[in-house]
């Protein structure tokens, strides 16, 4: 019997639930079935193994080829190679649009040979088909392949040739797979975290696969190797004073250790040890995984992980803390980090900075414009580039012209530099400062270069916003007064003539706005204007109408103005980032869904086990109405064991998604640090202090309504959740010639005419808000050129113990519709 696995089980199970919902979906599913039956005759075939033997033999004309006999110059049309899948990489697209899939096969007939594995490169439709069905441990047969020299053979230790496979070349692939079964004893222990043994560096032996902890003494940030993989080199030490250098490869950049500085602590699982020239070395093996920890004594023990699911035991926290203490007294881990204000000519240093602009220079170099809030004490080189090639916010580039520096990166760093996002925080390692001068200049300037290669750890690392150094840098950048650093005379000719030509459009827009009211008063038309000086000398509470200019506002990064507000306890909190939610989902997936909590009177359930190596159990519960499932856009569902990516996919199809987990006798919400409901692109949170969560079965009261609306406020109410609302919180510094005061904006959607709940997930609305603020407070303008705002403010008293203060808040004011 010959079969082809057609769709991932995740969607197969969902289709089963969809069939009764609509005739259109039935037709679609039938067409999919026909498509999959057609694919059964395609070159990628999945064969069953029954009682240790393949149910269907290979075509008789094919002859087996051994790994040691693979040579160029021979016809392999009727040859096949067979091996075990020990590694495979994510499906990617090449520059010509074709799909590309890479896997590694181990030759079981020559497993004792020094080289026992080979790279398989699959192109086109076959790449997509293979990526869909492949699993670790499958027996993989490739026939009709082409042979080519492997550019990574010297680095990955595999065969000197790789096999190229494509439908155009007449190749065929046969995959033998055994049925996956789980013994009862395995099922009972699935929720118990495995306990790992860790080997110290002085006890490593050649040919073993071990788990270990180590302190980073040296590292090279991930770089693109000669082939398709990313590579990182890490040198570790531990209290045994033995050194281990590890060379790590992966087709996925995110799966390599997230090391940011010397002194970080890493945990490696399943790393292979080899002896070379009398020294032990580590290389990645099948199932390699890593955790990285900040090596600073006293810092939180929070892992930076390359795995979606991992274990971290209490006793391991003690290991990390002990290594930190040992490193602090035995290693010199202070790297050559510097601020731009402290650089000198002929220096190599590491820089933590923010990217504000980038541009292509030529084929072998790329320009990064960065700043760290300090000013270089020397004149700096402005790299000449075409204005159309420069990416970045033009107004911000203009504001930062005396604070940012140009860094020219070369060769192997160019590809990564091109992919960097404007606004991201970077650590650039081993920047070289050179002193130079132009032929027609008397004074010299400093140039910043990141040379090609990876010697001395040269490279670029992207830091997450949760990184302590980034938090410190962001806080400092917030304090920098950009207006004080403008000097139009120092703008380069490129910037004046090309880069900021678009500012002309903004100027005409601003002049138009200066002739029109930029804000609209929505009430209290009987109030007369009051000078700010009078307001500052008056007692609170009172209401005023004012005419003033907006001199500055905070935060400058507008997304930071979005907060979550509880109307019951009046508390404010930051909006959690996606990593926090992903971490909570991973933790909840450890508890498997309970069969006895499925298929109740008010919801239907579907449960399955993922076909990957983690064997994760997922359950989806579809809430019914009148004992029937509704159309997807009207259906609320609950999910157990899902990943963040899977949850977001479901929100695009269904009315709402509630993440839950199983308890003894009911489903329950996750920790309130996670959203209790997702609808569209919006995550809804509850107040931890004011909420008293009720059992999930409380939702059945809404399901019993004649027309359930599944509105967030109604769901929150029946679940005992005090709903947090998204709000804009900003501080405006207003002036009118008689005085200046700080007025706070506390607004859900009225002022900007933009819902605060939608701004974080909508790029268009973010741009609209930025344009609005650029109109109210044009960057780089003199006070006389700022537009006048009319608005209402109210004063109120705040007492904190014996301290008394008067605050001001904007109200009943909105931005005019034709401002943006």
VENHU-V989017 format. One record per pair of residues at least 4 apart in sequence whose ideal C-beta (glycine too) atoms are under 7 Angstrom apart, sorted by the first residue. I is the first residue (numbers start at 0). J is the second residue. Records with the same first field share a line. If there is no record, write none. Layout:
# VENHU-V989017
I->J ; J
This chain:
# VENHU-V989017
0->47 ; 54 ; 55
1->39 ; 44 ; 46 ; 55
2->39 ; 45
3->35 ; 38 ; 39 ; 44 ; 45
4->45 ; 131 ; 132
5->35 ; 38
6->10 ; 11
8->12 ; 607 ; 609 ; 610
9->13 ; 645
10->14
11->15
12->605 ; 607
13->17
14->18 ; 28
15->605
16->605 ; 621
17->24
18->24 ; 25 ; 28
19->628
20->24 ; 628 ; 630 ; 631
21->630
22->26
23->27
24->28
25->29
26->30
27->31
28->32
29->33
30->34
31->35
32->36
33->37
34->38
41->128
42->125 ; 166 ; 170 ; 171 ; 172
43->125 ; 128 ; 129 ; 172
44->172 ; 173
45->132 ; 174 ; 176
46->53 ; 54 ; 55 ; 173 ; 174 ; 175
47->54
48->52 ; 53 ; 175 ; 176 ; 177
49->54
53->175
57->61 ; 79 ; 140 ; 173
60->77
61->77 ; 79 ; 142
62->77 ; 78
63->79 ; 81
64->68 ; 69 ; 75 ; 78 ; 79 ; 80
65->108 ; 109
66->106 ; 109 ; 117 ; 158
67->109 ; 112
69->146 ; 158 ; 160
71->146 ; 160
75->143 ; 144 ; 145 ; 146
76->143 ; 169
78->142
79->140 ; 141 ; 142
80->141 ; 144 ; 162
81->138 ; 140
82->104 ; 105 ; 106 ; 107 ; 139
83->104 ; 105 ; 107 ; 136 ; 138
84->102 ; 104 ; 133 ; 135 ; 136 ; 137 ; 139
85->103 ; 105 ; 116 ; 285
86->102 ; 103 ; 285
87->101 ; 102 ; 133
88->101 ; 250 ; 251
89->250 ; 251
90->98 ; 100 ; 126 ; 127 ; 130
91->99
92->96 ; 97 ; 98 ; 99
93->97 ; 99
97->122 ; 123
98->123 ; 126 ; 127
99->122 ; 126
100->121 ; 126 ; 129 ; 130
101->118 ; 119 ; 120 ; 227 ; 250
102->119 ; 133
103->116 ; 118 ; 157
104->116 ; 117 ; 119 ; 139
105->110 ; 115 ; 116
106->110 ; 115
109->115
110->115
114->156 ; 157 ; 158
116->157 ; 158
117->157 ; 158 ; 161 ; 162
118->149 ; 157 ; 161
119->141 ; 161 ; 162 ; 164
120->161 ; 163 ; 164
121->125 ; 126 ; 129 ; 164
122->126 ; 165
123->165 ; 166 ; 167
124->128 ; 166
125->129 ; 164 ; 165 ; 166 ; 170 ; 172
126->130
127->131
128->132
129->133 ; 172
132->174
133->137 ; 174
134->176 ; 610
135->285 ; 612
137->174 ; 175 ; 176
138->175
139->174
140->172 ; 173
141->162 ; 164 ; 170 ; 172
142->170 ; 171
143->168 ; 169 ; 170 ; 171
144->162 ; 163 ; 164 ; 170
145->163 ; 168
146->160 ; 162
147->160 ; 161 ; 163
148->159 ; 160
149->157 ; 158 ; 159 ; 160 ; 161
150->225 ; 226
151->155 ; 224 ; 225 ; 226 ; 228
152->157 ; 158 ; 159
154->224 ; 225 ; 230
155->248
156->282
164->170 ; 172
165->170
166->170
181->185 ; 186
183->187
184->188
185->189
189->591
190->589 ; 590 ; 591
192->310 ; 312
193->310
195->210 ; 268
196->210
197->210 ; 211 ; 212
198->202 ; 203 ; 209 ; 210 ; 211
199->237 ; 239
200->211 ; 213 ; 235 ; 237 ; 239 ; 241 ; 243
201->239 ; 241
203->209 ; 243 ; 272 ; 279
204->272
205->272 ; 273 ; 274
206->272
207->272
208->269 ; 270 ; 271 ; 284
209->270 ; 272
210->267 ; 268 ; 269
211->267 ; 270
212->237 ; 264 ; 266 ; 318 ; 322
213->235 ; 236 ; 237 ; 243 ; 265
214->235 ; 236 ; 237 ; 262 ; 264 ; 294 ; 322 ; 326 ; 330
215->233 ; 235 ; 258 ; 261 ; 262 ; 263 ; 265
216->234 ; 235 ; 236 ; 242 ; 261 ; 330
217->234 ; 261 ; 456
218->231 ; 232 ; 233 ; 234 ; 258 ; 456
219->231 ; 232 ; 453 ; 456 ; 458
220->231 ; 428 ; 458 ; 459 ; 460
221->229 ; 230 ; 231 ; 252 ; 255
222->229 ; 230 ; 411 ; 453 ; 458
223->229 ; 411 ; 414
224->228 ; 229 ; 230 ; 248
227->250
228->248 ; 249 ; 250
229->249 ; 252 ; 255
230->246 ; 247 ; 248
231->247 ; 255 ; 256
232->244 ; 246
233->245 ; 247 ; 256 ; 258 ; 265
234->242 ; 244
235->243 ; 245 ; 265
236->240 ; 242
237->241 ; 322
238->325
243->279 ; 281
244->280
245->270 ; 280 ; 281 ; 282
246->280 ; 282
247->255 ; 256 ; 283
248->283
249->254 ; 255 ; 283
253->305
254->305
255->305
256->265 ; 289 ; 291 ; 305
257->291 ; 303 ; 305
258->263 ; 265 ; 291
259->263 ; 426 ; 460 ; 462 ; 466
260->334
261->332 ; 334
262->294 ; 326 ; 332
263->291 ; 292 ; 293 ; 294
264->292 ; 294 ; 319 ; 322 ; 323
265->289 ; 290 ; 291
266->289 ; 290
267->289
268->287 ; 288
269->284 ; 286 ; 287 ; 288
270->281 ; 283 ; 284 ; 287
271->281 ; 282 ; 284
272->279 ; 281
273->280 ; 282
274->279
275->280
283->287
288->305 ; 306 ; 309
289->305
290->302 ; 304 ; 309 ; 311
291->302 ; 303
292->300 ; 302 ; 319
293->298 ; 467
294->323 ; 326 ; 332
295->323
296->323 ; 324 ; 327
300->316 ; 319 ; 320
302->311
304->309
307->585 ; 642
308->585 ; 588 ; 613
311->315
314->318
315->319
316->320
317->321
318->322
319->323
320->324
321->325
322->326
323->327
324->328
325->329
326->330 ; 332
334->349
335->347 ; 348 ; 349
336->348 ; 349 ; 351
337->341 ; 342 ; 348 ; 350
338->371 ; 373
339->371 ; 373 ; 374 ; 375 ; 404
340->373 ; 374 ; 375 ; 376
342->346 ; 348 ; 375 ; 432 ; 445
343->432
344->432 ; 433 ; 434 ; 445
345->432 ; 434
346->432
347->429 ; 430 ; 431 ; 455
348->430
349->426 ; 427 ; 428 ; 429
350->371 ; 427 ; 430
351->371 ; 426 ; 468 ; 472
352->369 ; 370 ; 371 ; 425 ; 427
353->369 ; 370 ; 422 ; 424 ; 476
354->367 ; 369 ; 419 ; 421 ; 422 ; 423 ; 425
355->368 ; 369 ; 370 ; 391 ; 395 ; 396 ; 399 ; 403 ; 421
356->368 ; 389 ; 390 ; 391 ; 396 ; 421
357->365 ; 366 ; 367 ; 368 ; 390 ; 391 ; 416 ; 419 ; 421
358->366 ; 384 ; 388 ; 389 ; 390
359->365 ; 388
360->364 ; 365 ; 366 ; 382 ; 384 ; 407
363->409 ; 410 ; 413
364->407 ; 408 ; 409 ; 413
365->408 ; 413 ; 416 ; 417
366->382 ; 384 ; 405 ; 407
367->406 ; 408 ; 416
368->391 ; 396 ; 403 ; 405
369->403 ; 404 ; 406 ; 425
370->399 ; 402 ; 403
371->472
372->475 ; 476 ; 479
374->401 ; 402
375->379 ; 404 ; 445
377->444 ; 445
378->442 ; 444
379->404 ; 405 ; 444 ; 445
380->405 ; 444 ; 445 ; 446
381->405 ; 491
382->405 ; 407
383->493
384->388 ; 389 ; 493
386->493 ; 497 ; 498
389->498
390->421
391->395 ; 396 ; 421
392->396
393->397 ; 498 ; 499 ; 501 ; 502
394->398 ; 502 ; 773 ; 778
395->399
396->400 ; 498
397->499 ; 779
398->481 ; 485 ; 778 ; 779
399->403 ; 481
400->489 ; 490 ; 494
401->484 ; 486 ; 489
402->484
404->447
405->447
406->427 ; 430 ; 447 ; 449
407->447 ; 448
408->412 ; 413 ; 416 ; 449
409->413 ; 449 ; 450 ; 451
410->451
411->451 ; 452
412->416 ; 449 ; 451 ; 458 ; 459
413->417
415->459
416->459
419->423 ; 461
423->461
424->462 ; 464 ; 469 ; 472
425->459 ; 460 ; 461 ; 462
426->460 ; 462
427->449 ; 459
428->456 ; 457 ; 458
429->455 ; 456 ; 457
430->447 ; 449
431->448 ; 450
432->445 ; 447
433->446 ; 448
434->443 ; 445
435->443 ; 444 ; 446
436->440 ; 442 ; 443 ; 444
449->457
450->457
452->457
453->457 ; 458
462->466 ; 468 ; 469
463->469
464->469
465->578
466->470
467->471
468->472
469->473
470->474
471->475
472->476
473->477
477->554
485->779
490->494 ; 495
492->496
493->497 ; 498
494->498 ; 499
495->499
502->506
503->507
504->508
505->509 ; 773
506->510
507->511
508->512
509->513 ; 774 ; 777
511->515
512->517 ; 774 ; 786 ; 818
513->786
515->815 ; 817
516->789 ; 815
517->774 ; 775 ; 786 ; 788 ; 814 ; 815 ; 818
518->788 ; 789 ; 790 ; 812 ; 813 ; 814 ; 815
519->813 ; 815
520->524 ; 789 ; 791 ; 811 ; 812
521->811 ; 812 ; 813
522->811
523->542 ; 544 ; 791 ; 811
526->544
527->544
528->544 ; 545 ; 546
529->533 ; 534 ; 543 ; 544 ; 545
530->735 ; 737
531->535 ; 545 ; 547 ; 733 ; 735 ; 737 ; 738 ; 739 ; 740
532->536 ; 737 ; 738
533->537
534->543 ; 740 ; 794
535->738 ; 740
537->541
539->794 ; 795 ; 796 ; 805
540->793 ; 794 ; 795 ; 796
541->793 ; 794
542->791 ; 793
543->791 ; 792
544->791
545->735 ; 790 ; 792
546->735 ; 787 ; 789
547->733 ; 734 ; 735 ; 788
548->733 ; 734 ; 735 ; 782 ; 785 ; 787 ; 788
549->731 ; 733 ; 775 ; 776 ; 785 ; 788
550->732 ; 734 ; 739 ; 782
551->732 ; 776
552->729 ; 730 ; 731 ; 732 ; 772 ; 776
553->729 ; 730
554->559 ; 560
557->765 ; 768 ; 769 ; 772
558->759 ; 765
560->727 ; 728 ; 729
561->574 ; 725 ; 727 ; 755 ; 758 ; 759
562->571 ; 572 ; 573 ; 574 ; 726 ; 728
563->571 ; 572 ; 574 ; 684 ; 723 ; 725
564->571 ; 723 ; 724 ; 726
565->569 ; 570 ; 686 ; 689 ; 721 ; 723
566->724
567->686 ; 689 ; 721
568->686 ; 688 ; 689
570->686 ; 688
571->728
574->759
575->579 ; 580 ; 672
577->581 ; 643
578->582
579->583 ; 672
580->584 ; 643 ; 673 ; 674
581->585 ; 643
582->586
583->587 ; 669 ; 670 ; 672 ; 673
584->588 ; 641 ; 642 ; 643 ; 658
587->660 ; 669
588->615 ; 640
590->660 ; 661
591->616
592->606 ; 616 ; 618 ; 639 ; 640 ; 661
593->661
596->661 ; 665 ; 666
597->604 ; 606 ; 618
598->603 ; 604
601->622 ; 623 ; 699 ; 702
602->620 ; 621 ; 622 ; 623
603->621 ; 623 ; 628
604->618 ; 619 ; 620
605->619
606->616 ; 617 ; 618
607->617
608->614 ; 616
609->613 ; 614 ; 615 ; 617
615->640
616->640
617->639 ; 640 ; 641
618->639 ; 640
619->636 ; 638
620->636 ; 637
621->628 ; 634 ; 636
622->634 ; 635 ; 636 ; 698 ; 702
623->627 ; 628 ; 702
624->629 ; 702 ; 707
628->634
629->633 ; 634
630->634
631->652 ; 653
632->654
633->654
634->653 ; 654
635->654 ; 655 ; 657 ; 709
636->649 ; 653 ; 656
637->657 ; 659 ; 666 ; 695
638->646 ; 649 ; 656 ; 658
639->659 ; 660 ; 661
641->645 ; 646
643->647
644->648
645->649
646->650 ; 656 ; 658 ; 677
649->653 ; 656
650->656 ; 677 ; 678 ; 679
654->678 ; 709
655->676 ; 677 ; 678 ; 709
656->677
657->675 ; 676
658->669 ; 673
659->666 ; 667 ; 668 ; 695
660->667 ; 669
661->666
662->667
665->694 ; 695 ; 696
666->695
667->694 ; 695
668->675 ; 692 ; 718
669->673
671->675 ; 685 ; 687 ; 690
674->682 ; 683 ; 684
675->683 ; 685 ; 718 ; 720
676->683 ; 711 ; 714
677->682
678->711
680->760
681->756 ; 757 ; 760
683->711 ; 722
684->723
685->690 ; 715 ; 720 ; 721 ; 722 ; 723
686->690 ; 721 ; 723
689->721
690->719 ; 720 ; 721
691->719
692->718 ; 719 ; 720
693->697 ; 718 ; 719
697->717 ; 718
698->702 ; 717 ; 718
699->703
700->717
701->707 ; 709 ; 713 ; 717
702->707
708->713
709->714
710->714
711->715 ; 722
712->716 ; 722
713->717
714->718
715->720 ; 722
724->747
725->755 ; 756
726->745 ; 746 ; 747 ; 755
727->744 ; 746 ; 750 ; 751 ; 755
728->745
729->744
730->741 ; 743
731->742 ; 744 ; 809
732->739 ; 741
733->739 ; 740 ; 742
734->739
740->807
741->807
742->792 ; 807 ; 808 ; 809
743->806 ; 807 ; 808
744->750 ; 809
745->808
746->750
747->755
748->752 ; 753 ; 754 ; 755
749->813
750->812 ; 813 ; 814
751->768 ; 771 ; 814
752->813 ; 814
753->758 ; 764 ; 767 ; 768
757->761 ; 764
758->764 ; 765 ; 768
761->765
762->766
763->767
764->768
765->769
766->770
767->771 ; 819
768->772
769->773
770->774 ; 819
771->775 ; 814 ; 818 ; 819
772->776
773->777 ; 778
774->818 ; 819
775->786 ; 788
776->785
777->785
780->784 ; 785
790->809 ; 812
791->809 ; 810 ; 811 ; 812
792->807 ; 808 ; 809
793->808 ; 810
794->805 ; 807
795->806 ; 808
796->803 ; 805
797->804 ; 806
798->802 ; 803
814->818
